[in-house]
Amino acid sequence: MKQAMAWLLPLLFVSLILAAQTSSFAAGITPLAEKVSHRLSYMKDVAGYKAQNHLPIEDPVQEAKVLDSAKSEAEKLGLDPTTVEPFIIAQIKAAKAVEYRYLADWLAQPETGWQPRPLDKVRQDIARLSKEILEQLARDLKSGRFTSDERSSFFKVVHEPNLKESDKQQLFSALLAIRLAK
């Protein structure tokens, strides 16, 4: 019995260490991915409001405001704004793609029993989440967290309706390119 325990104990110890590393590694991108997913969850309200009010999905003025605000906030947080810009643009593109897909779905089968929230309220929530995303990015990068190995974790967490794998890939690729300011 002692001989069996002699080789089992080191194996158990190594297994515990590997499990701890794997779970902390997988959790590395999860908080950020949850925030990105939550931000995208507002796109149904945005699409619904725009559809009801006959507004276009494309809103270059709003997109410019979002981008300028994000770059300014990124700089305050110690992120390189030029590396943050492609990620913000990827979020905007993913959001518009989700909105367009909702509109296409509603052409075939209109949504019943649901009303979108007012656009100004939704935009406030999106702005709050955008700031939280940048804050999380800054914390994560300062602790050196992102690698391409976290792609599958990101893809599992970011799972909003009407979001395609290609949208997730653009988001993740842009995310990997973000750097701290020098």
C-alpha positions in Angstrom: 0.0 0.0 0.0 2.8 2.4 0.9 4.5 1.8 -2.5 1.2 2.6 -4.3 0.9 5.8 -2.3 4.6 6.7 -3.0 4.0 7.2 -6.7 0.4 8.4 -6.4 1.2 11.4 -4.2 3.6 13.1 -6.7 1.1 12.4 -9.5 -1.7 14.0 -7.5 0.5 17.0 -6.7 1.4 17.6 -10.3 -2.2 17.2 -11.4 -3.3 19.8 -8.8 -0.7 22.2 -10.0 -1.7 21.7 -13.6 -5.4 22.1 -12.8 -4.7 25.4 -10.9 -2.6 26.8 -13.8 -5.2 25.8 -16.4 -8.1 27.3 -14.5 -6.3 30.5 -13.8 -5.2 30.6 -17.4 -8.7 30.1 -18.7 -10.0 32.7 -16.3 -7.5 35.2 -17.6 -9.6 36.4 -20.5 -13.0 35.5 -19.2 -13.8 38.8 -17.3 -13.0 40.8 -20.4 -14.9 38.4 -22.7 -17.9 38.6 -20.5 -17.9 42.4 -20.8 -17.5 42.3 -24.6 -20.4 39.8 -24.7 -22.5 42.0 -22.4 -21.9 45.0 -24.6 -23.0 43.1 -27.7 -26.2 42.0 -25.9 -27.5 45.6 -26.2 -27.5 45.4 -30.0 -31.0 43.9 -30.1 -32.3 47.0 -28.4 -30.3 49.3 -30.7 -31.6 47.4 -33.8 -35.2 47.4 -32.5 -35.1 51.1 -31.7 -33.6 52.0 -35.1 -36.1 49.8 -36.9 -39.1 51.3 -35.0 -37.9 54.8 -35.7 -36.7 54.2 -39.3 -33.1 55.1 -38.5 -30.2 53.6 -40.4 -27.9 51.1 -38.8 -24.9 53.1 -40.0 -24.3 56.1 -37.8 -20.9 57.6 -38.7 -21.3 60.5 -36.2 -22.1 58.2 -33.3 -19.3 55.8 -34.4 -16.8 58.7 -34.4 -17.9 59.7 -30.9 -17.5 56.2 -29.6 -14.0 55.9 -31.2 -12.8 59.3 -29.9 -14.1 58.6 -26.4 -12.5 55.1 -26.3 -9.1 56.4 -27.6 -9.1 59.2 -25.0 -10.1 56.8 -22.2 -7.5 54.3 -23.4 -4.8 56.9 -23.1 -5.8 57.8 -19.6 -5.6 54.1 -18.6 -2.1 53.7 -20.0 -3.1 51.9 -23.2 -1.7 52.8 -26.6 -4.7 54.4 -28.3 -3.4 53.5 -31.8 -3.5 49.8 -30.9 -6.9 50.2 -29.2 -8.5 51.8 -32.3 -8.7 48.5 -34.3 -10.3 46.8 -31.4 -12.9 49.5 -31.0 -13.6 49.4 -34.7 -14.0 45.6 -34.5 -16.5 46.1 -31.8 -18.4 48.6 -33.8 -18.4 46.3 -36.9 -19.5 43.4 -34.8 -22.3 45.4 -33.3 -23.5 46.6 -36.7 -23.4 43.1 -38.1 -25.5 41.9 -35.2 -28.0 44.7 -35.7 -28.3 44.0 -39.5 -28.9 40.3 -38.7 -31.7 41.1 -36.3 -33.3 43.3 -38.9 -33.0 40.5 -41.5 -34.6 38.0 -39.0 -37.4 40.4 -38.3 -38.2 40.7 -42.0 -39.1 37.0 -42.0 -40.6 36.9 -38.5 -41.3 40.1 -36.6 -40.5 40.2 -32.9 -43.7 40.0 -30.8 -44.2 40.9 -27.2 -41.0 42.9 -26.9 -40.1 46.6 -27.0 -36.6 47.9 -27.3 -35.4 50.2 -24.6 -34.9 53.9 -25.5 -31.7 54.4 -27.5 -30.3 57.1 -25.2 -30.5 54.8 -22.2 -29.0 51.9 -24.1 -26.2 54.1 -25.3 -25.4 55.1 -21.7 -25.2 51.5 -20.8 -23.0 50.8 -23.8 -20.7 53.7 -22.9 -20.4 52.4 -19.3 -19.5 48.9 -20.6 -17.0 50.3 -23.1 -15.2 52.1 -20.3 -15.3 48.9 -18.2 -13.8 46.9 -21.1 -10.9 49.4 -21.4 -10.3 49.3 -17.7 -10.3 45.5 -17.8 -7.9 45.6 -20.8 -5.5 47.8 -18.9 -5.6 45.6 -15.8 -5.1 42.5 -17.9 -2.3 43.9 -20.0 -0.5 45.2 -16.9 -0.5 41.7 -15.6 0.6 40.3 -19.0 -2.4 38.1 -19.6 -3.3 37.8 -23.3 -2.1 35.1 -25.6 -3.5 33.4 -28.7 -4.0 30.3 -26.6 -7.0 32.1 -25.0 -8.9 32.2 -28.2 -11.2 29.2 -27.4 -12.0 30.7 -24.0 -12.9 34.0 -25.6 -15.0 32.3 -28.2 -16.9 30.3 -25.6 -17.8 33.3 -23.5 -18.6 35.7 -26.3 -21.8 34.0 -27.6 -24.4 36.6 -28.4 -27.2 35.8 -30.9 -26.4 36.8 -34.4 -22.7 37.0 -33.7 -20.7 34.9 -36.1 -17.4 33.1 -35.6 -15.8 35.6 -38.1 -17.0 38.5 -35.9 -15.4 36.8 -32.9 -12.2 36.3 -34.8 -11.9 39.9 -35.8 -12.5 41.0 -32.2 -10.0 38.5 -30.8 -7.3 39.4 -33.4 -7.7 43.1 -32.6 -7.6 42.4 -28.9 -4.3 40.6 -29.2 -2.7 43.6 -30.9 -3.5 46.0 -28.0 -0.4 47.3 -26.2 0.3 49.5 -23.2 1.5 53.0 -23.9 5.3 53.5 -23.9 
